[in-house]
Amino acid sequence: MNPAINLIDVTAGYDSTIVFTHLSLKIHAGQFAGIVGPTGCGKTTLLKTILGVQPVLSGEVLLNTQPANSVPGKKIGYVPQLESVDWSFPVTVEEVILMGLYTNKRSLPWQSREEREQVHELAEKLGIYNCLRQHIAHTSGGQRQRAFLARALINNPQFLVLDEPTSGVDIRTQHEVLHLLGDINSQGMTILLTTHDLNAVASHLPWVICFNNGVVAEGRPCDIFTNEILAKTYGSEIVIIKHGEYYLIANSTPLKLNHNP
Ligand SMILES: Nc1ncnc2c1ncn2[C@@H]1O[C@H](COP(=O)(O)OP(=O)(O)OP(=O)(O)O)[C@@H](O)[C@H]1O
């Protein structure tokens, strides 16, 4: 079977920076995979390359055997890093979701009844029906994440690509978002995301790709999250605390609490 996403010997980057060279990576249909790696190692650039918005310098990116830049945008549902979104933009949650439906040909005020019903159905499914009329800036981090997820899903894409869906929200919301993505994946959606949260990956994702300007290792979290692979990925020691079958990965050096008054 052909991979859903197939990078073949890809070199990509910007005018001033080559971010990765000769990268080959396959994501299979139905896979739920997370890319982890240090800040600036090229995770977002990799997603942009898959989305076809970042031109490759050499090599090829195929989506279901078609070149990525020839695949209509609607085939890929994309959730950007929400930290990059301008929250002062005057839109409601409902309008954010509707934006997913519009191409350059249509403007926002004119939605059909079917389109509204489609939005309401999806909002109900994602648990944000009650905040559809709320200004997006007045919603919680978890509700925003769900609103942008709905915007990405509204066109029934073949793949879902998310840039750091677990950042900027508390631990409980992180788990809720990943649980929701797990449910969407179990209905057949191929999902690729980036995250800095190794523990969330370890507990929710079946497949992890350790990245640092290239693939360091990939596999099941239980095989991949070793001191050796994490040190190679992050360039410094990452402490893994094991308790029976439970793992806790310390993203920073353990601290000794200050007991001084
Ligand atoms: N538009 C751009 N123009 C030039 N260089 C860029 C651009 N965007 C990113 N870079 C550079 O490319 C490299 C990879 O950046 P990228 O955003 O892909 O990393 P990342 O792993 O997603 O980082 P983070 O975890 O902080 O989001 C960095 O050195 C960054 O400075």
The ligand as an SDF file (V2000), in Angstrom:
LIG
                    3D

 31 33  0  0  0  0  0  0  0  0999 V2000
   10.0270   32.2350    7.4690 N   0  0  0  0  0  0  0  0  0  0  0  0
   11.2880   31.8950    7.8040 C   0  0  0  0  0  0  0  0  0  0  0  0
   12.3450   32.4760    7.1810 N   0  0  0  0  0  0  0  0  0  0  0  0
   13.6170   32.1370    7.5070 C   0  0  0  0  0  0  0  0  0  0  0  0
   13.9400   31.2160    8.4430 N   0  0  0  0  0  0  0  0  0  0  0  0
   12.9290   30.6090    9.0950 C   0  0  0  0  0  0  0  0  0  0  0  0
   11.5520   30.9140    8.8150 C   0  0  0  0  0  0  0  0  0  0  0  0
   10.7670   30.1520    9.6140 N   0  0  0  0  0  0  0  0  0  0  0  0
   11.6230   29.4090   10.3590 C   0  0  0  0  0  0  0  0  0  0  0  0
   12.8970   29.6830   10.0450 N   0  0  0  0  0  0  0  0  0  0  0  0
   14.1030   29.0470   10.6270 C   0  0  0  0  0  0  0  0  0  0  0  0
   14.0590   27.6760   10.2910 O   0  0  0  0  0  0  0  0  0  0  0  0
   14.4960   26.8720   11.3900 C   0  0  0  0  0  0  0  0  0  0  0  0
   13.4110   25.8590   11.7510 C   0  0  0  0  0  0  0  0  0  0  0  0
   12.2790   26.5850   12.2500 O   0  0  0  0  0  0  0  0  0  0  0  0
   10.9080   25.8500   12.5920 P   0  0  0  0  0  0  0  0  0  0  0  0
    9.9150   26.9080   12.9150 O   0  0  0  0  0  0  0  0  0  0  0  0
   10.5800   24.8940   11.5150 O   0  0  0  0  0  0  0  0  0  0  0  0
   11.3150   25.0480   13.9110 O   0  0  0  0  0  0  0  0  0  0  0  0
   10.3750   24.3220   14.9900 P   0  0  0  0  0  0  0  0  0  0  0  0
   11.0290   23.0210   15.3140 O   0  0  0  0  0  0  0  0  0  0  0  0
    8.9830   24.2710   14.5040 O   0  0  0  0  0  0  0  0  0  0  0  0
   10.4920   25.3170   16.2280 O   0  0  0  0  0  0  0  0  0  0  0  0
    9.4600   25.5070   17.4630 P   0  0  0  0  0  0  0  0  0  0  0  0
    9.4580   24.2310   18.2360 O   0  0  0  0  0  0  0  0  0  0  0  0
   10.1010   26.6170   18.2410 O   0  0  0  0  0  0  0  0  0  0  0  0
    8.1250   25.8910   16.8930 O   0  0  0  0  0  0  0  0  0  0  0  0
   14.8430   27.8350   12.5150 C   0  0  0  0  0  0  0  0  0  0  0  0
   16.2340   28.0570   12.4690 O   0  0  0  0  0  0  0  0  0  0  0  0
   14.0870   29.0930   12.1510 C   0  0  0  0  0  0  0  0  0  0  0  0
   14.7630   30.2270   12.6320 O   0  0  0  0  0  0  0  0  0  0  0  0
  1  2  1  0
  2  3  1  0
  2  7  2  0
  3  4  2  0
  4  5  1  0
  5  6  2  0
  6  7  1  0
  6 10  1  0
  7  8  1  0
  8  9  2  0
  9 10  1  0
 10 11  1  0
 11 12  1  0
 11 30  1  0
 12 13  1  0
 13 14  1  0
 13 28  1  0
 14 15  1  0
 15 16  1  0
 16 17  2  0
 16 18  1  0
 16 19  1  0
 19 20  1  0
 20 21  2  0
 20 22  1  0
 20 23  1  0
 23 24  1  0
 24 25  2  0
 24 26  1  0
 24 27  1  0
 28 29  1  0
 28 30  1  0
 30 31  1  0
M  END
$$$$
